[in-house]
Amino acid sequence: MKRPSIWAGLTVTAALLSACGPEAEVGIKDENTYAIYDEDAELLGLHAVFENAAEMPSDHVYAAYRINDSEIAEAANSDYFRFNLNPGQEDEERIMLDGREQFAVSDGLELSDYFPENSEDIEGAFTVLLLSKEGEIIDELTIDRVSEIDS
């Protein structure tokens, strides 16, 4: 009878330990993420903050938002947008968060033929998404907070 080598046991142990090792903990910071409403300028926008709560850096991730309101989506000509995070770079939409790092991004929407009557009309109208490089949702947050700008 052949005995398993010590190397086989070490290989299995190393594989198990690496699978259970520290990982990045990326997500959307709820308290710092909100929609922006400016009636005078007819501007809708989003401000989102992403965070890596762990010490380990994250893999590359992408940030996007989905418009849940059909009238706003029609006026914006789409119901899905990726945040353009690094203008002018090869992969403008990709970010990587170092350990204990936060990343903030804002985006404005140009709407045609429709603008919500008041800020309450956009509560829940947007969902911010944090996506893996494979396109899987890591975290998502439907925005209920609205910052109203008075010009």
C-alpha positions in Angstrom: 0.0 0.0 0.0 1.3 3.4 -1.0 1.3 6.2 1.5 0.3 9.7 0.4 3.3 12.0 0.2 3.7 14.9 2.6 3.7 17.2 -0.5 0.2 16.1 -1.4 -1.0 17.0 2.1 0.8 20.4 2.1 -0.7 21.2 -1.4 -4.2 20.5 -0.2 -3.7 22.5 3.0 -2.2 25.5 1.1 -5.2 25.4 -1.4 -7.7 25.4 1.5 -5.9 28.2 3.3 -5.6 30.4 0.2 -9.4 29.9 -0.5 -10.2 31.1 3.1 -7.7 34.0 3.1 -8.4 37.6 3.5 -10.5 39.3 0.8 -11.5 42.7 -0.2 -14.9 43.9 1.2 -16.2 46.3 -1.4 -19.6 47.9 -1.2 -21.6 51.1 -1.6 -21.7 53.5 1.4 -25.4 54.1 1.9 -25.0 57.3 4.1 -22.9 59.0 1.4 -24.9 58.1 -1.7 -27.8 60.2 -2.9 -29.6 61.6 -5.9 -29.4 65.3 -6.8 -32.4 67.4 -7.9 -32.0 70.9 -9.4 -35.4 72.2 -10.7 -34.1 75.5 -12.0 -31.3 73.9 -14.0 -33.4 70.9 -14.8 -30.6 68.7 -13.6 -30.8 65.2 -12.1 -27.6 63.6 -10.8 -26.2 60.9 -8.6 -23.4 60.9 -6.1 -22.1 57.5 -5.0 -19.4 56.5 -2.6 -17.8 53.0 -2.9 -15.7 51.6 -0.1 -13.3 48.7 0.5 -13.6 48.0 4.3 -10.8 45.4 4.3 -7.1 45.7 4.3 -6.7 43.8 1.0 -7.0 45.7 -2.3 -10.0 44.8 -4.5 -10.0 43.3 -7.9 -11.1 45.7 -10.7 -14.7 46.6 -10.3 -17.2 48.7 -12.2 -19.9 51.1 -11.0 -23.2 51.6 -12.8 -26.7 52.8 -12.2 -30.1 51.7 -13.3 -33.0 54.0 -13.7 -36.1 52.5 -12.2 -38.6 55.2 -13.3 -39.8 54.6 -16.8 -40.4 58.3 -17.6 -36.9 59.3 -16.5 -35.4 56.3 -18.4 -37.2 57.3 -21.6 -36.1 61.0 -21.2 -32.5 59.8 -20.7 -32.7 57.4 -23.7 -31.6 54.5 -21.5 -32.3 52.8 -18.2 -28.7 51.7 -17.6 -25.4 53.7 -17.4 -21.9 52.9 -16.3 -20.1 55.6 -14.4 -17.2 57.0 -16.4 -14.6 57.0 -13.6 -11.3 57.6 -15.4 -11.9 59.9 -18.4 -9.2 59.6 -21.1 -7.8 56.3 -19.8 -7.9 53.1 -21.8 -10.6 51.5 -19.5 -12.5 54.5 -18.4 -15.0 52.6 -16.3 -12.7 50.3 -14.2 -11.7 51.1 -10.6 -9.6 49.2 -8.0 -9.9 50.1 -4.4 -6.9 49.7 -2.1 -7.5 48.5 1.5 -9.5 50.9 3.6 -10.1 53.2 0.6 -13.2 55.0 -0.6 -14.0 56.3 -4.0 -16.6 58.9 -4.8 -18.2 59.6 -8.2 -20.9 62.0 -9.4 -22.8 61.9 -12.7 -25.5 64.2 -14.2 -28.3 63.2 -16.5 -29.5 65.2 -19.5 -33.2 64.6 -20.0 -35.3 65.4 -23.0 -39.0 66.2 -23.0 -39.5 65.3 -19.3 -38.4 66.6 -15.9 -39.8 65.4 -12.5 -42.1 67.9 -10.9 -40.4 67.7 -7.5 -37.6 66.0 -5.6 -40.0 63.4 -4.1 -40.6 62.1 -7.6 -37.0 60.8 -7.8 -36.9 59.0 -4.5 -36.3 55.3 -5.4 -35.8 56.2 -9.1 -32.2 55.1 -9.2 -30.3 52.0 -8.2 -26.5 52.2 -7.9 -24.7 49.0 -8.8 -21.2 47.8 -8.0 -20.1 45.1 -10.5 -17.3 42.5 -10.7 -15.2 42.4 -13.8 -17.4 39.5 -14.9 -20.5 41.8 -14.7 -21.9 40.1 -11.5 -23.5 42.4 -9.0 -21.4 42.7 -5.8 -23.6 45.3 -4.2 -26.6 47.4 -5.1 -28.4 50.3 -3.4 -31.7 51.9 -4.4 -31.4 55.6 -3.6 -34.1 57.1 -1.4 -32.1 60.2 -0.3 -32.4 63.3 -2.5 -30.3 66.5 -2.2 -32.3 69.4 -3.5 -30.3 72.3 -5.0 -31.8 75.8 -4.7 -30.3 78.1 -7.4 
